[in-house]
Amino acid sequence: MNIDTVAGEGTNLKGRFKESLGDAVGDRELQRDGAADQVSGSTRKAIGALRDFARDQPVVAAAVALVVGWALLGGLRGDTRR
């Protein structure tokens, strides 16, 4: 567990609270703000999970990064020009 995981969970909880409060008082802006906080918190938790994975499995993480980088740079385009 790292700071991103903890902070992401805190932001997620804050978002759920805001959304529930918005539901209770009928405040659509507060509901939307709460939903946005939940997305932000979930994203940060995912980043934390990736960091933990990379720390625990560095060889596998490097291989995945290499494949993703290759794909993003056009390796999967199927370009057959020579």
C-alpha positions as CSV (number, residue, x, y, z in Angstrom):
1,M,0.0,0.0,0.0
2,N,1.3,3.5,-0.8
3,I,0.1,7.1,-0.5
4,D,-1.8,7.0,-3.8
5,T,-3.9,4.0,-2.6
6,V,-4.7,5.7,0.8
7,A,-5.4,9.1,-0.7
8,G,-7.5,7.6,-3.4
9,E,-9.7,5.8,-0.9
10,G,-10.1,9.0,1.1
11,T,-11.1,10.9,-2.0
12,N,-13.5,8.1,-2.9
13,L,-15.1,8.2,0.6
14,K,-15.4,12.0,0.4
15,G,-17.1,11.7,-3.0
16,R,-19.6,9.2,-1.7
17,F,-20.4,11.4,1.3
18,K,-20.9,14.5,-1.0
19,E,-23.1,12.5,-3.4
20,S,-25.2,11.2,-0.6
21,L,-25.5,14.6,0.9
22,G,-26.5,16.0,-2.5
23,D,-29.1,13.3,-2.8
24,A,-30.5,14.1,0.6
25,V,-30.8,17.9,0.1
26,G,-31.6,17.7,-3.7
27,D,-28.4,19.6,-4.7
28,R,-27.4,18.4,-8.2
29,E,-24.1,20.3,-8.1
30,L,-23.1,18.5,-4.9
31,Q,-24.1,15.2,-6.4
32,R,-22.0,15.8,-9.5
33,D,-19.0,17.0,-7.5
34,G,-19.3,13.8,-5.4
35,A,-19.4,11.6,-8.4
36,A,-16.3,13.4,-9.8
37,D,-14.5,12.9,-6.6
38,Q,-15.3,9.2,-6.7
39,V,-13.9,8.9,-10.2
40,S,-10.7,10.8,-9.1
41,G,-10.3,8.6,-6.1
42,S,-10.8,5.4,-8.0
43,T,-8.2,6.6,-10.6
44,R,-5.7,7.4,-7.9
45,K,-6.3,4.0,-6.2
46,A,-5.6,2.3,-9.6
47,I,-2.3,4.3,-9.9
48,G,-1.4,3.1,-6.5
49,A,-2.1,-0.5,-7.4
50,L,0.1,-0.1,-10.5
51,R,2.9,1.3,-8.4
52,D,2.6,-1.6,-5.9
53,F,2.6,-4.1,-8.8
54,A,5.7,-2.5,-10.4
55,R,7.5,-2.6,-7.0
56,D,6.5,-6.2,-6.3
57,Q,6.9,-7.6,-9.9
58,P,9.6,-5.4,-11.6
59,V,10.4,-7.8,-14.4
60,V,6.8,-8.4,-15.4
61,A,6.0,-4.7,-15.1
62,A,9.0,-3.9,-17.4
63,A,7.8,-6.4,-19.9
64,V,4.2,-5.0,-19.9
65,A,5.6,-1.5,-20.3
66,L,7.7,-2.6,-23.2
67,V,4.7,-4.3,-25.0
68,V,2.4,-1.3,-24.3
69,G,5.1,1.1,-25.6
70,W,5.6,-0.9,-28.7
71,A,1.9,-1.0,-29.3
72,L,1.5,2.7,-28.8
73,L,4.4,3.5,-31.2
74,G,2.7,1.6,-34.0
75,G,4.0,-1.9,-33.5
76,L,0.5,-3.3,-33.9
77,R,-0.5,-1.3,-36.9
78,G,0.4,-4.1,-39.2
79,D,2.5,-1.7,-41.3
80,T,4.2,-4.0,-43.9
81,R,6.1,-1.3,-45.8
82,R,9.8,-1.9,-46.0
